Amino acid sequence: MRHTKLLSIAVIFSFLLISSWQVNAQDSLKTQSGNLTEEQQVPIPEGLTAADVLNNYIEAIGGRDAFNNIKDRTAVMRGEMMGQSFSIVIKQNAPDKLKQIVRSGEMKQTIIYNGKKAIQITGENKKELTGNQLAALRYEAQMNFILNPEAFGVTPILKGIVKIDSIDCYKVEMKPDTGSSWTQYYDINSGLRIKEVKNVETAQGTFQQETTFSNYKEVDGIKFPFSIKQSFGMQTIQLNVSSLKINKGIDDKVFEIPE
């Protein structure tokens, strides 16, 4: 069960895109999780929109041109959950191919999305991902989703200004045409995204997942958070990016779905 819950996390490279499973915004005016507290603070400045907030974020991490120049990327992340260490390797090719491998001890889970179909492989078991999971992976696999969410049927809505662990943040709801919303928080001063809240569907049920992002570092002209902390159900995971490579070339065969 311990390994099952670990591997159920699935695609969690959300500091680059969005997270993969079905999500739901939390609209209460005051919530608390661990050391992070959200509370209503001040009204939204007149004329400010969610598009402005996302544009500020894009500029803060390096700009649209730099982001559009990404053709492929490979990330390696390491973490620990319930005393078990694990690693995550994520490969992506533009515009929408993705492969993720999670390893913990002798356990291994692979998720492949080839732009149309997705499969999850755990040990010798193969499962085609459909419905909400496939729909969410379509967002996750889009390399440039954040540059134009509306093109993928997602409308960003500025919900207010809140304080997250003493940091003033813009609260943005990401509302898809179908399915549930998720919520992102952007530091007013730096423009960087520091938190995301969603509900995650697993075989064990639906859990609220909070992800915080920190330790932004520049790689080939774009800033990425190298420290990610996730609260998932009763568990907290600290993830650290150990390697991030951009435009090194990834063969499309990597994303072929095995028969």
PAZAPA-4460 file (N, C-alpha, C; in steps of 0.05 Angstrom, whole numbers, plus 32768, in hexadecimal, padded with zeros to 4 digits):
% residues 259
    n_x    n_y    n_z   ca_x   ca_y   ca_z    c_x    c_y    c_z   seq   type   mol
   8011   7FE8   8000   8000   8000   8000   8011   8019   8000     1      M     A
   8028   8017   800E   8039   802F   8010   8043   8036   7FF4     2      R     A
   804D   8022   7FE5   8057   8028   7FCA   8040   8030   7FB8     3      H     A
   8028   8024   7FBB   8012   802B   7FAA   800B   8049   7FAD     4      T     A
   800A   8053   7FC5   8003   806F   7FC9   8019   8081   7FBE     5      K     A
   8032   8079   7FC1   8048   8088   7FB6   8045   808B   7F98     6      L     A
   8041   8075   7F8B   803F   8076   7F6E   8026   8083   7F63     7      L     A
   8011   8084   7F74   7FF8   8091   7F6C   7FFB   80AF   7F68     8      S     A
   8011   80BA   7F72   8016   80D7   7F6E   8017   80DE   7F51     9      I     A
   8022   80CC   7F41   8023   80D0   7F23   8032   80E9   7F1C    10      A     A
   8029   80F6   7F06   8038   810D   7EFB   8037   8124   7F0F    11      V     A
   804D   812C   7F1A   804E   8141   7F2E   8061   8157   7F27    12      I     A
   8069   8158   7F0E   807C   816D   7F05   806D   8186   7F00    13      F     A
   805C   818E   7F13   8049   81A3   7F0F   8055   81BF   7F0F    14      S     A
   806E   81C2   7F18   8079   81DC   7F17   8080   81E5   7EFB    15      F     A
   8080   81D2   7EE8   8084   81D9   7ECC   806A   81DD   7EBD    16      L     A
   8057   81CC   7EC4   803D   81CE   7EB6   8027   81CF   7ECA    17      L     A
   8015   81BC   7EC9   8002   81B8   7EDE   8003   819B   7EE6    18      I     A
   7FF7   8194   7EFD   7FF8   8178   7F06   7FE3   8168   7EF7    19      S     A
   7FE5   814E   7EF8   7FD7   813E   7EE5   7FBB   8135   7EEC    20      S     A
   7FB5   8130   7F05   7F9B   8123   7F0A   7F85   8137   7F0D    21      W     A
   7F6C   812D   7F10   7F55   813F   7F12   7F58   8151   7F2A    22      Q     A
   7F51   816B   7F28   7F56   817E   7F3C   7F3E   818F   7F42    23      V     A
   7F3E   819B   7F5A   7F27   81AB   7F63   7F31   81C2   7F74    24      N     A
   7F29   81DA   7F6D   7F32   81F2   7F7C   7F25   81F2   7F98    25      A     A
   7F33   81FE   7FAB   7F2A   8202   7FC6   7F23   8220   7FC9    26      Q     A
   7F09   8227   7FCB   7F01   8242   7FCA   7EFB   824F   7FE5    27      D     A
   7F02   8241   7FFB   7EFC   824D   8015   7F0F   8265   8019    28      S     A
   7F06   8278   8029   7F15   8290   802E   7F2D   828B   8041    29      L     A
   7F2B   8276   8050   7F41   8271   8062   7F45   8253   8065    30      K     A
   7F5D   8249   805D   7F64   822D   8060   7F7F   822B   806D    31      T     A
   7F85   8213   8077   7F9F   820F   8083   7FA9   81F3   807D    32      Q     A
   7FC3   81F0   8075   7FCF   81D6   8070   7FEC   81D9   8078    33      S     A
   7FF4   81CA   808D   800F   81CC   8097   8016   81E8   80A0    34      G     A
   802B   81F3   8095   8034   820E   809D   8029   8223   8089    35      N     A
   8019   821B   8076   800F   822E   8062   7FF3   8236   8068    36      L     A
   7FEE   8250   806B   7FD4   825A   8072   7FCB   826E   805D    37      T     A
   7FB2   826A   8053   7FA7   827D   803F   7F91   828D   804D    38      E     A
   7F92   82A7   804A   7F7D   82B7   8055   7F77   82CF   8043    39      E     A
   7F5E   82D7   8041   7F57   82ED   8030   7F65   8307   803A    40      Q     A
   7F70   8316   8028   7F80   832D   8031   7F76   8347   8026    41      Q     A
   7F7A   834D   800C   7F73   8367   8001   7F64   8362   7FE6    42      V     A
   7F55   8376   7FDD   7F47   8374   7FC3   7F5B   8372   7FAC    43      P     A
   7F51   8368   7F96   7F61   8367   7F7D   7F64   8383   7F72    44      I     A
   7F7C   838B   7F6A   7F7F   83A6   7F5E   7F6E   83A8   7F45    45      P     A
   7F63   83BF   7F41   7F51   83C4   7F2A   7F5F   83BF   7F10    46      E     A
   7F53   83B0   7EFF   7F5E   83AB   7EE4   7F71   8393   7EE3    47      G     A
   7F7A   8388   7EFA   7F8C   8371   7EFA   7F7C   8358   7EF3    48      L     A
   7F88   8347   7EE1   7F7A   832F   7ED9   7F8D   8317   7EDE    49      T     A
   7F81   82FF   7EDC   7F91   82E6   7EDF   7FA6   82E5   7EC9    50      A     A
   7F9F   82EE   7EB1   7FB2   82EE   7E9B   7FCB   82FF   7EA2    51      A     A
   7FC6   8315   7EB0   7FDD   8326   7EB8   7FEF   8317   7ECC    52      D     A
   7FE3   8308   7EDE   7FF2   82F9   7EF2   8003   82E3   7EE4    53      V     A
   7FF6   82D5   7ED1   8005   82C0   7EC3   801B   82CC   7EB1    54      L     A
   8016   82E2   7EA5   802A   82F0   7E95   8042   82F8   7EA6    55      N     A
   803C   8302   7EBE   8052   8309   7ED1   8062   82F1   7ED8    56      N     A
   8055   82DB   7EDC   8063   82C2   7EE3   8075   82B9   7ECC    57      Y     A
   806A   82BA   7EB4   807A   82B2   7E9C   8092   82C3   7E99    58      I     A
   808F   82DD   7E9E   80A7   82EF   7E9C   80BA   82EA   7EB3    59      E     A
   80B0   82E3   7ECB   80C1   82DE   7EE2   80D2   82C5   7EDE    60      A     A
   80C8   82B1   7ECF   80D8   8299   7ECC   80EA   829A   7EB3    61      I     A
   80E7   82AF   7EA3   80F9   82B1   7E8C   80ED   82BC   7E73    62      G     A
   80D3   82BE   7E71   80C6   82C9   7E59   80BC   82B5   7E45    63      G     A
   80A9   82BE   7E34   809C   82AD   7E21   80B0   82A1   7E0C    64      R     A
   80C2   82B1   7E03   80D4   82A7   7DEF   80E5   8290   7DF9    65      D     A
   80F0   8293   7E11   8100   827E   7E1D   80EF   8265   7E21    66      A     A
   80D6   8268   7E2A   80C5   8251   7E2F   80BE   8243   7E15    67      F     A
   80B9   8253   7E00   80B2   8247   7DE6   80CA   8239   7DD9    68      N     A
   80E2   823F   7DE2   80F9   8232   7DD7   80FE   8216   7DE2    69      N     A
   80EF   820E   7DF6   80F2   81F4   7E02   80E6   81DF   7DEF    70      I     A
   80F6   81CD   7DE5   80ED   81B7   7DD4   80EB   819D   7DE3    71      K     A
   80FC   8199   7DF7   80FB   8181   7E08   8107   8187   7E23    72      D     A
   8101   8177   7E36   810D   817A   7E51   810C   815F   7E5F    73      R     A
   8121   815B   7E70   8123   8144   7E81   8128   814C   7E9D    74      T     A
   8118   8144   7EB0   811B   814B   7ECC   811E   8132   7EDD    75      A     A
   8130   8134   7EF0   8133   811E   7F04   812E   812A   7F1F    76      V     A
   811B   811E   7F2E   8114   8127   7F49   8117   8110   7F5D    77      M     A
   811E   8118   7F75   8121   8103   7F8A   8112   810C   7FA3    78      R     A
   8108   80F9   7FB2   80F8   80FF   7FCA   80F6   80E7   7FDC    79      G     A
   80E7   80EB   7FF1   80E2   80D5   8005   80C6   80D7   800F    80      E     A
   80B9   80BF   8012   809E   80BE   801C   809C   80A5   802E    81      M     A
   8092   80A9   8046   808E   8093   805A   80A7   8083   805D    82      M     A
   80BE   8090   805D   80D8   8083   8062   80E3   8076   8049    83      G     A
   80D5   8078   8032   80DF   806C   8019   80E8   8082   8006    84      Q     A
   8101   807F   7FFD   810B   8092   7FE9   8101   808A   7FCD    85      S     A
   80FE   809E   7FBC   80F5   8098   7FA1   8100   80AD   7F8E    86      F     A
   80FF   80A7   7F74   8109   80B9   7F60   80F4   80BB   7F4A    87      S     A
   80F3   80D2   7F3D   80E1   80D7   7F27   80F1   80E2   7F0F    88      I     A
   80EE   80D6   7EF8   80FA   80E0   7EE0   80E4   80E7   7ECD    89      V     A
   80E4   80FF   7EC3   80CF   8109   7EB0   80DC   8113   7E97    90      I     A
   80D3   8108   7E80   80DC   8111   7E66   80C5   811C   7E57    91      K     A
   80CA   8133   7E49   80B5   813F   7E38   80C0   8148   7E1E    92      Q     A
   80B0   8145   7E09   80B6   8150   7DEF   809F   8162   7DE7    93      N     A
   80A6   8179   7DDC   8091   818B   7DD2   8083   817F   7DBA    94      A     A
   8069   8183   7DB6   8059   8194   7DC7   804C   8186   7DDF    95      P     A
   8048   816B   7DDD   8037   815E   7DF0   803D   8141   7DF6    96      D     A
   8057   813A   7DF7   805E   811E   7DFD   806B   811D   7E19    97      K     A
   8065   8109   7E28   806E   8107   7E44   8073   80EB   7E4C    98      L     A
   8089   80E7   7E5B   808E   80CD   7E68   8099   80D1   7E84    99      K     A
   808E   80C3   7E97   8096   80C6   7EB3   809C   80AA   7EBE   100      Q     A
   80B2   80A8   7ECC   80B9   808F   7EDA   80BD   8095   7EF7   101      I     A
   80AF   8087   7F08   80B2   8089   7F25   80BD   806F   7F30   102      V     A
   80D3   8071   7F3F   80DF   8059   7F4B   80E1   805C   7F69   103      R     A
   80DA   8046   7F77   80DE   8045   7F94   80E5   8028   7F9B   104      S     A
   80FF   8025   7FA3   8108   8009   7FA7   8106   7FF9   7F8E   105      G     A
   80F9   7FE2   7F90   80F5   7FD1   7F78   80DC   7FD9   7F69   106      E     A
   80CC   7FEB   7F73   80B3   7FF4   7F66   80B9   8008   7F50   107      M     A
   80AB   8006   7F3A   80AE   8018   7F23   8093   801D   7F16   108      K     A
   808D   8036   7F11   8074   803E   7F03   807C   8050   7EEC   109      Q     A
   8071   804A   7ED4   8076   805B   7EBD   805C   8065   7EB1   110      T     A
   805B   807F   7EAB   8045   808A   7E9D   804F   8096   7E83   111      I     A
   8041   808F   7E6D   8049   8099   7E52   8030   80A5   7E45   112      I     A
   8034   80BD   7E3B   801F   80CB   7E2B   802B   80D3   7E11   113      Y     A
   801F   80C9   7DFB   802B   80CE   7DE0   801D   80E4   7DD0   114      N     A
   800D   80F4   7DDE   7FFE   8109   7DD1   7FE1   8102   7DCC   115      G     A
   7FDB   80E8   7DCD   7FBF   80DF   7DC9   7FB7   80CB   7DDF   116      K     A
   7FC8   80B7   7DE3   7FC1   80A2   7DF7   7FD5   80A3   7E0E   117      K     A
   7FCC   8097   7E24   7FDE   8095   7E3C   7FDC   807A   7E48   118      A     A
   7FF2   8071   7E53   7FF3   8057   7E60   8003   8059   7E7A   119      I     A
   7FFA   8049   7E8E   8009   8047   7EA7   8013   802B   7EAA   120      Q     A
   802C   8027   7EAF   8038   800D   7EB2   8044   800B   7ECE   121      I     A
   803A   7FF7   7EDD   8044   7FF2   7EF8   804C   7FD4   7EF9   122      T     A
   8065   7FCF   7EFB   806F   7FB4   7EFA   8068   7FA8   7EDF   123      G     A
   8059   7F92   7EDF   8051   7F85   7EC5   8035   7F8D   7EBD   124      E     A
   8028   7F9F   7ECD   800D   7FA7   7EC8   800C   7FC0   7EB7   125      N     A
   7FFB   7FC0   7EA2   7FF7   7FD7   7E91   7FDA   7FE0   7E93   126      K     A
   7FD7   7FFA   7E94   7FBC   8005   7E96   7FBA   801E   7E84   127      K     A
   7FA7   801E   7E72   7FA3   8036   7E62   7F94   804B   7E73   128      E     A
   7F9E   8064   7E72   7F91   8079   7E81   7F7C   8087   7E6F   129      L     A
   7F65   808A   7E7B   7F4E   8095   7E6C   7F40   80AA   7E7E   130      T     A
   7F2B   80B6   7E73   7F1A   80C7   7E83   7F29   80DF   7E8E   131      G     A
   7F25   80E4   7EA8   7F31   80FB   7EB6   7F4F   80FA   7EB5   132      N     A
   7F5A   80E2   7EB9   7F78   80E0   7EB9   7F84   80E7   7E9E   133      Q     A
   7F77   80DD   7E89   7F82   80E4   7E6E   7F7E   8102   7E68   134      L     A
   7F67   810D   7E70   7F62   8129   7E6C   7F77   813A   7E7A   135      A     A
   7F7D   8133   7E93   7F91   8142   7EA3   7FAD   8140   7E97   136      A     A
   7FB4   8128   7E8D   7FCE   8124   7E81   7FD1   8135   7E67   137      L     A
   7FBB   813A   7E5A   7FBD   814C   7E42   7FC6   8168   7E4A   138      R     A
   7FBD   8172   7E61   7FC7   818B   7E6A   7FE4   8189   7E72   139      Y     A
   7FEB   8174   7E81   8005   8170   7E8C   801B   816E   7E76   140      E     A
   8014   8161   7E61   8027   815C   7E4C   802C   8174   7E3A   141      A     A
   801B   8188   7E3B   801E   819F   7E2A   8036   81B0   7E34   142      Q     A
   804B   81B1   7E24   8063   81BF   7E2D   805E   81DC   7E33   143      M     A
   804D   81E9   7E24   8049   8206   7E27   802D   820D   7E31   144      N     A
   8022   81FC   7E41   8006   8201   7E4B   8003   821C   7E58   145      F     A
   8016   8224   7E69   8013   823C   7E79   8014   8255   7E68   146      I     A
   801F   8253   7E4F   8020   826B   7E3E   8005   8273   7E33   147      L     A
   7FF2   8260   7E31   7FD8   8266   7E26   7FC4   8251   7E30   148      N     A
   7FBC   8251   7E49   7FAA   823D   7E53   7F8F   823B   7E44   149      P     A
   7F86   8252   7E3B   7F6C   8253   7E2D   7F6C   8241   7E14   150      E     A
   7F83   823F   7E07   7F85   822E   7DEF   7F80   8211   7DF5   151      A     A
   7F82   8209   7E0E   7F7D   81EE   7E17   7F63   81EC   7E27   152      F     A
   7F52   8200   7E25   7F39   81FF   7E32   7F39   8205   7E4F   153      G     A
   7F4D   8213   7E59   7F50   821A   7E75   7F4F   8238   7E79   154      V     A
   7F3D   8242   7E89   7F3B   825F   7E8E   7F46   8266   7EA9   155      T     A
   7F5B   8277   7EAB   7F65   8280   7EC4   7F54   8297   7ECF   156      P     A
   7F4E   8295   7EE9   7F3D   82A9   7EF6   7F4B   82B4   7F0F   157      I     A
   7F4F   82CE   7F11   7F5B   82DA   7F28   7F47   82DB   7F3F   158      L     A
   7F4C   82CD   7F55   7F39   82CB   7F6B   7F3E   82DE   7F81   159      K     A
   7F56   82E9   7F83   7F5C   82FB   7F99   7F79   82FC   7FA0   160      G     A
   7F7F   830B   7FB5   7F9A   830D   7FC0   7F9A   8301   7FDC   161      I     A
   7FAB   82ED   7FE1   7FAB   82DF   7FFA   7FC8   82DE   8005   162      V     A
   7FCA   82D6   801E   7FE5   82D3   802A   7FEA   82B6   802E   163      K     A
   8000   82AC   8023   8009   8291   8026   8023   8291   8035   164      I     A
   8021   8288   804F   8039   8287   8060   8048   82A2   8060   165      D     A
   8039   82B7   8064   8042   82D3   8066   8049   82DF   804B   166      S     A
   8045   82D1   8035   804B   82DB   801A   8032   82E4   800D   167      I     A
   8030   82FD   8003   8019   8306   7FF5   8018   82FA   7FD9   168      D     A
   8002   82ED   7FD2   8000   82DE   7FB9   7FE6   82E4   7FAA   169      C     A
   7FE7   82E3   7F90   7FCF   82E2   7F80   7FC4   82C6   7F7F   170      Y     A
   7FAA   82C3   7F83   7F9D   82A9   7F82   7F8F   82A6   7F67   171      K     A
   7F97   8292   7F57   7F8C   828F   7F3D   7F7F   8273   7F3A   172      V     A
   7F66   8273   7F33   7F58   825A   7F2E   7F5B   8253   7F10   173      E     A
   7F63   823A   7F0B   7F65   8230   7EF0   7F4D   821F   7EEA   174      M     A
   7F3B   8229   7ED9   7F21   821C   7ED5   7F1F   8211   7EB9   175      K     A
   7F1F   81F6   7EB6   7F1D   81EA   7E9C   7F00   81E9   7E92   176      P     A
   7EFD   81E7   7E78   7EE2   81E5   7E6D   7ED2   81CD   7E78   177      D     A
   7EE0   81B7   7E7C   7ED4   81A0   7E88   7EE6   8196   7E9F   178      T     A
   7EDA   818B   7EB3   7EE9   8183   7ECB   7EEB   8198   7EE0   179      G     A
   7EFA   8193   7EF4   7EFC   81A5   7F0B   7F14   81B8   7F09   180      S     A
   7F14   81CC   7F19   7F28   81E1   7F19   7F3F   81DA   7F2D   181      S     A
   7F55   81E8   7F2A   7F6A   81E7   7F3E   7F73   8204   7F43   182      W     A
   7F82   8208   7F58   7F89   8223   7F61   7FA8   8226   7F62   183      T     A
   7FB1   823D   7F58   7FCE   8243   7F59   7FD2   825E   7F68   184      Q     A
   7FE9   8261   7F74   7FF0   8279   7F84   800A   8284   7F7A   185      Y     A
   800B   829E   7F74   8022   82AB   7F69   802B   82C2   7F7B   186      Y     A
   8045   82C1   7F82   8051   82D6   7F93   804E   82F1   7F85   187      D     A
   8041   8304   7F93   803D   831F   7F87   8057   832C   7F80   188      I     A
   806B   832A   7F91   8084   8338   7F8D   8096   832B   7F78   189      N     A
   8099   8311   7F79   80AC   8303   7F66   809E   82FB   7F4D   190      S     A
   8083   82F7   7F4E   8075   82ED   7F37   8075   82CF   7F35   191      G     A
   8085   82C1   7F46   8088   82A4   7F44   8071   8295   7F51   192      L     A
   806B   827E   7F46   8056   826D   7F52   8062   825F   7F6A   193      R     A
   8054   8260   7F81   805F   8254   7F99   804D   823E   7FA4   194      I     A
   8035   823B   7F9A   8023   8226   7FA5   800E   821F   7F91   195      K     A
   8005   8206   7F93   7FEE   81FC   7F83   7FDE   81E9   7F94   196      E     A
   7FC3   81EA   7F91   7FB1   81DA   7FA0   7F9E   81CB   7F8D   197      V     A
   7F9A   81B1   7F92   7F88   81A2   7F81   7F7F   8189   7F91   198      K     A
   7F6C   817B   7F85   7F64   8161   7F8F   7F6F   814C   7F7C   199      N     A
   7F7A   8136   7F87   7F87   8122   7F77   7F77   8108   7F7A   200      V     A
   7F70   80FC   7F64   7F61   80E3   7F64   7F74   80CB   7F64   201      E     A
   7F71   80B9   7F77   7F80   80A0   7F78   7F6E   8089   7F7D   202      T     A
   7F79   8071   7F7C   7F69   8059   7F81   7F60   8058   7F9E   203      A     A
   7F6E   8067   7FB0   7F66   8068   7FCC   7F51   807E   7FD2   204      Q     A
   7F4A   808D   7FBE   7F37   80A3   7FC2   7F43   80BD   7FB8   205      G     A
   7F35   80D3   7FBF   7F3E   80EE   7FB6   7F4B   80FC   7FCD   206      T     A
   7F62   8107   7FC9   7F71   8115   7FDD   7F78   8132   7FD4   207      F     A
   7F78   8144   7FE7   7F81   815F   7FE0   7F9F   815F   7FDF   208      Q     A
   7FAA   816B   7FCA   7FC7   816D   7FC7   7FCF   818A   7FC6   209      Q     A
   7FE1   8192   7FD7   7FEC   81AD   7FD7   800A   81AA   7FCF   210      E     A
   8012   81BA   7FBC   802E   81BA   7FB3   8039   81D6   7FB6   211      T     A
   8050   81D8   7FC3   805E   81F2   7FC5   8079   81F0   7FB6   212      T     A
   8080   8207   7FAB   8098   8208   7F99   80AB   821D   7FA4   213      F     A
   80C5   8216   7FA5   80D9   8229   7FAE   80F4   8223   7FA2   214      S     A
   8108   8232   7FA9   8124   822E   7FA0   8125   822F   7F81   215      N     A
   811A   8244   7F76   811B   8247   7F58   8137   824B   7F4F   216      Y     A
   813E   823C   7F3A   8159   823E   7F2D   8155   8241   7F0F   217      K     A
   8168   824F   7F03   8166   8253   7EE6   8175   823C   7ED7   218      E     A
   8167   8232   7EC3   8172   821D   7EB1   816D   8226   7E95   219      V     A
   8182   822C   7E86   8180   8234   7E6A   816C   824B   7E67   220      D     A
   816E   825F   7E79   815E   8277   7E77   8143   8276   7E83   221      G     A
   813B   8260   7E8F   8121   825D   7E9B   8124   8254   7EB8   222      I     A
   8114   8260   7ECA   8115   8259   7EE6   8101   8243   7EEC   223      K     A
   810B   822F   7EFC   80FA   8219   7F05   80FF   8216   7F23   224      F     A
   80EA   820E   7F32   80ED   8208   7F4E   80FB   81ED   7F51   225      P     A
   8110   81EC   7F61   811F   81D3   7F65   8117   81C6   7F7F   226      F     A
   8106   81D2   7F8F   80FB   81C6   7FA7   80DD   81C7   7FA6   227      S     A
   80D1   81B0   7FA9   80B4   81AD   7FA8   80AB   819D   7FC0   228      I     A
   8097   81A7   7FCE   808C   819A   7FE5   806F   8194   7FE0   229      K     A
   8067   817A   7FE4   804C   8172   7FDF   803F   8167   7FF8   230      Q     A
   8027   8170   7FFE   8016   8164   8013   8000   8155   8005   231      S     A
   7FFF   813B   800A   7FED   8129   7FFB   7FE0   8117   8010   232      F     A
   7FC6   811C   8015   7FB9   810D   802B   7FC6   8114   8045   233      G     A
   7FD0   8100   8053   7FDE   8104   806C   7FFC   8105   8068   234      M     A
   8005   8103   8050   8022   8101   804B   802D   811B   8040   235      Q     A
   8046   8120   8047   8055   8137   803C   806E   812D   802F   236      T     A
   8073   8137   8017   808A   812E   8007   809B   8146   8000   237      I     A
   80B5   8144   8005   80C8   8158   7FFC   80D6   814E   7FE3   238      Q     A
   80D4   815C   7FCD   80E0   8154   7FB4   80F6   8169   7FAD   239      L     A
   810C   815E   7FA3   8122   8170   7F9A   812A   8168   7F7E   240      N     A
   812C   817C   7F6D   8135   8177   7F51   8153   8174   7F52   241      V     A
   815D   815D   7F49   8179   8158   7F48   8185   815E   7F2C   242      S     A
   8174   815D   7F18   817E   8162   7EFD   8167   816C   7EEB   243      S     A
   816D   8181   7EDB   8159   818B   7EC8   8168   8193   7EAF   244      L     A
   8162   8185   7E99   816F   818A   7E80   815B   8192   7E6B   245      K     A
   8162   81A6   7E5B   8150   81B1   7E47   815D   81B0   7E2B   246      I     A
   814D   81A8   7E17   8156   81A7   7DFB   816F   8197   7DF7   247      N     A
   8170   817F   7E03   8186   816D   7DFE   817F   8158   7DEA   248      K     A
   8166   8157   7DE1   815D   8144   7DCD   8152   812B   7DD9   249      G     A
   8139   8125   7DD4   812C   810C   7DDE   811E   8100   7DC6   250      I     A
   8125   80E7   7DC0   8119   80D9   7DA9   80FB   80D4   7DAF   251      D     A
   80EA   80D9   7D9B   80CE   80D4   7D9E   80C7   80B7   7DA5   252      D     A
   80D9   80A5   7D9F   80D5   8089   7DA6   80D1   8084   7DC4   253      K     A
   80DC   8097   7DD3   80DA   8095   7DF1   80BD   8095   7DF9   254      V     A
   80AC   80A2   7DE9   8090   80A6   7DF0   807D   8092   7DE3   255      F     A
   8088   807E   7DD6   8078   806A   7DCA   806B   8058   7DDF   256      E     A
   8051   8053   7DDB   8042   8042   7DEE   8045   8025   7DE7   257      I     A
   8050   8014   7DF9   8054   7FF8   7DF2   8039   7FE9   7DEF   258      P     A
   803A   7FD5   7DDD   8022   7FC5   7DD9   801D   7FB3   7DF1   259      E     A
***
